[in-house]
Amino acid sequence: MFKTAQNLIFFKVGWIACILFAAAGMPLLSLLSVAVVAGIHLARVAVPAKEALFLLCAAGLGLVWESVLAGTGLLQYVGTDGGDWLAPAWIVSMWVLFGTTINYGLSWLKRHWIYPVVFGLIGGPAAFYAGSKMGAVAFGDTLVAMGVLAAGWAILLPLACLISDVITDSEWFEASGNARGKRAAQKRSALEPVHITHHQALLHG
């Protein structure tokens, strides 16, 4: 429970810092705040390589989705021109930041497929609305943008959970360790019969 709370606290602090720096026209500091939180997170997880891969996948999802939103004019991020077809780096980094919670603070979302759907449906638009109030994003049409955000997050959050499970359950980044273990076991099994046979030979003269 304590680790879960820590994870969510780090996320919230990073989220607020990222939004405030972006709204103030300091996107590099937004990226730095996310990098610090992500770095602390990776230093504390059991398999950093797997978690890092998932965070990269989260960034990929964010880049595509946020670029669609920006390019269609539904959203305009601070420091960008309307109709830009590439989302700014700071908003993509927010997906990395959110990704740090999927296997930890928000791991309960994986208990049933409906949880991430409902959470995304409500939480996605709510987060962006809060970001707009802090001056980091503006909506072309608020109601339309809220509807699109709700539908998108209701799909993307379950997808993120699925990707996380695939990576977590895979043997990626464990292959070398498993191979070494198998080779060691094979050496032991190869040596044991020789030892037993030699011992038996001594007993029977």
Buried (B, 14 or more C-beta within 10 A) or exposed (E): EEEBEBBBEBBBBBBEBBBBBBBBEBBEBBBBBBBBBBEBBBEBBEBEEBBBBBBEBBBEBBBEBBBBBBBEBBBBBBBBEEEBEEBBBBBBBBBBBBBBBBBBBBBEBBEEEEBBBEBBBEBBBBBBBBBBEBBBBBBBEEEEBBEBBBBBBBBBBBEBBEBBBEBBEEEEBEEEEEEEEEEEEEEEEEEEEEEEEEEEEEEEE
